[in-house]
């Protein structure tokens, strides 16, 4: 099954920060649900150098299915993202590459 990388860039205004904090438990429950359904490969926020975004890597049948999965994230539904890109991704080298299917 193909793998897709969803890159989140959050809006940076105060209202977004407050809403993001309020929705964080729901967002994490959504991510946990992706894990339970075996769609999740990995997820997490960017580090201190780029605190306003994160990455969710999922397995999905195609781009439309990946977009549908990500559209259910409470952060996405609440309009907290300035930008969201979903791109098919292939892990080729490194210790995680063997654990992430090529297709």
N, C-alpha and C positions, 0 to 999 in steps of 0.2 A: 504494500500500500504506500502511495507517495507520502512524503513528509512536507509540511508547510511551516514556515516561520512567520509568525504574526508579530510585527514590531509596533509597539505602542509608544506614542508620544503624547503625554498628557498636557492639557492646557495648564497654564501656570498662575492663573489668578487665584485670589484668596478663596473665593466661593468654590472653585474646583478642589482646592486643597481640603477644605472642610467636608465637601461631599465625598471626596475620595476616602477620607478617614472614616466617615460614617458608613460607607459601602464596603470597606476593606473586608469585614467578615464574610459578606455575601460574595465578593469577588474571590476570596480564597476558597469558599465552599464550591463555587463554580469550577475553579481549577481542580479541586479535589474530585469533583464529579467527572471531569475529563480524565483524571487518573484512574478512577474506578471503572470507567468505560473503556480503558486501555487506549484512548485517543492521545493522551498526554505523553510527550517524550521528555520535555523539561520546561520549566517556567521560572521566571524571576525578574526582579527589577534590575535596571542598570545600577552600577556602583556610584560612589560619591562624586565621580567626575561628571556624571550625567544622570542626576537623580529624577528626572522628569519623564521616565519611560521604562519600558521593560520588553521582554521577549517571551512569547509562548510558542513552543514548537509542538505541533500535533501531527498525527497521522489521519489522513482523510482520503476518501476515494478520488476526489478531484478538487479544484480550486473552489467551486461553488459549495461543496460540502464543508470545506475548511471555513469559508466565509460564514456559512450558516452556523457552524459551531461557535465561532468567535462572536457572532452577533448576539449570542445569548449571555455574554459576559455582562454583569451589572454595570461595570464601568462603561462599556460600549453603549448599553441601553440608556444610561443616564447622560450621555453626550459629553463625557469627561475627556475625550481624546481630541487633541488638535490634529493628529494624523494617525492613520492606521494603514499599514501595508501588509499584505499577505502574499508571500512568494513561495513557490515550490523550492525546496531546499534538499540538497543531497549531502549527507555527511560522508566524507571520503577517507580522511585520515584522522588519527588520534584515538585515544582510548574509548571514546564514546561512539565512534563510527561503527564499530561492530554491533553495537546495541540498537542502532537506528537503521531501520530497513532502507535500502537504496530505492526501492519502489515496490 
